[in-house]
């Protein structure tokens, strides 16, 4: 007696591919959402760090005031699309106009991450706030 080969019908193979896709598609979408969200977060963190750095660069000049610093930070944040993100600017010392040359001026910009989230995927762990901080030495005659 000759054994006959049994073939899996083409329709059955197509069903297996659909099942494989149904199992893998959620995992692939999760990875894609994570890549997009974390890439966005790193990009915006860089923008926030740049705003803090620019604010500190303005603040270390001789005769600079706190309003000069906040104006520059506001301009950078507006240019980056973060003007309405609810960010806060903290300047140390409290009045940089009276700071002596050589004193350290620190500018910190903090943004609630919920205000700049890209995908809003609830299953991705994200920080509460992202921010940047820069410290520079005050310029002027010594």
C-alpha angles and dihedrals in degrees: 000000000000118000114229123218114243115217126205107236116248091240090059093053090052090055091054091053091052091051091049090050092048090053098044102037096074090051092049091048090050091053091046093050090049092051091050096045097045092043089053091047093052091046093051091044088057090050090051092048089051091052091052091048093050090048091052092048090056092043097056094058118105110265095015119148133204090254090057089056096047091046091055093046090048090051093051093045091049091049090053094048093251098109094110096039095105094246125171128216120209119190123193125227096041092234113029092182091075095040114120123239109273094030115128116251115199125192119189124186118191127185127188103240092218088068095057103032114140109201102011091215104173094208095062118089109233132171123258092231137011123200151155133228130193130183124195136167118257114250127222143095114316 
